[in-house]
Amino acid sequence: MGYTPAMLWVHNDGTNTMRWSRTGVVTDRPDTWSDQEISWGAERRAVTAPALTRHIDGLYAAWVGPDHYIHTSRLGDSPIADQHGTVWSAPRNSGFQTAQNPTLASYDNHLFLAWKDKTEGTIHWARGTGAGWEAQVATPWRTSHGPALGAALFGGMVMAWKGQSPDNQLHWIQYNPRIGWFDGQPRRYEGWSAAAPALVGTWGHIYMAWRGQTTADHDDTRLWWSRYDAGWAPQRPLDGWSVTGPELAADGDTVYLVYTEQTPSDGHGQLYWTRTTTSGDWVGHQALGNRKTYFTPAIA
């Protein structure tokens, strides 16, 4: 069994409960996902898109509950088995509040969490301590949606975000581990979006994906992507369309992308996915069974 992406999403049953699946792409059947999905229970509800990342000691999830606090939970690499064979830790309240989706990343042996302030547009972030979080740090940068974090093994960590309306342009900045802060002034990228972007790092690259922007005369729901080497490559379109935007995960040099469909017939978006090939192209987009959600799903 090779790498199997874990996925977490808000189920479309009207209760805002979440479901997750650890079983993903099987090595000998790379275009097949397992039908297995597990309910997280009535006590775990999310009002925005959740977040997932793989860290040193397991898989971490973050989500915003009805109280607008960010809650976290961890799935260890060797948990005590329950009826499903896995155990997530009890939800822990971070003490941080937001009305938008949070983001997680693992970098420099630390877990990072970033989010948009609940009442203002400023971006905040905090570094994990193992037992909790360090004091939150407020930045001067503003966004209408949650930011994104992505770290490459040899390429550092990047934060990206959509500007605060009416600024739909994408902004980004690199983290400097020597000073424990994001280095210099944010830079603008050529892409524009109406939702939060997604970031993920591979061995030496960082990928970014997003949906297009909404203007007075046009709503661009097409998905776009770029890759960072010495700088960001020009934006390129994907074959998918989404209202809420995509999410990214990586295994080595393979990148996975999940998103909700553009125009769901029943008001709840069907989940779709794609991945990169060894040549760097993207395979055809496929539906993830009958899984549907209100928001962008999380994958790691």
Number of C-alpha atoms within 10 A of each C-alpha: 7 11 13 18 19 19 22 26 28 30 23 19 12 9 12 20 20 23 20 19 19 18 16 19 18 16 12 9 8 12 16 14 18 14 12 10 15 12 15 17 10 10 10 19 22 26 20 24 24 30 27 27 23 20 18 13 12 13 18 23 24 27 31 26 22 14 13 18 19 26 24 20 17 22 17 17 12 10 14 10 10 9 6 8 8 14 16 17 12 12 16 14 17 16 13 22 20 25 22 23 25 30 28 26 26 23 20 11 9 14 20 22 25 24 28 29 22 15 9 13 20 19 23 22 22 20 21 15 11 10 6 14 17 14 12 14 12 15 13 8 16 22 26 23 26 29 31 27 29 29 25 21 16 12 18 18 24 24 22 25 30 29 24 17 13 11 15 21 19 24 22 18 18 21 18 14 13 7 8 9 12 17 13 10 10 15 11 16 17 11 21 22 27 27 26 28 30 26 30 27 31 20 15 15 19 26 24 24 26 33 30 26 20 17 12 5 6 9 14 17 23 19 21 23 20 18 19 17 11 8 8 14 14 12 15 12 15 17 12 23 23 24 25 23 29 32 28 27 27 23 15 13 15 16 20 20 22 25 31 29 24 17 14 13 9 8 11 19 23 23 23 23 21 21 20 16 13 8 6 11 9 17 13 13 16 14 17 18 13 9 19 25 24 22 25 28 29 27 27 22
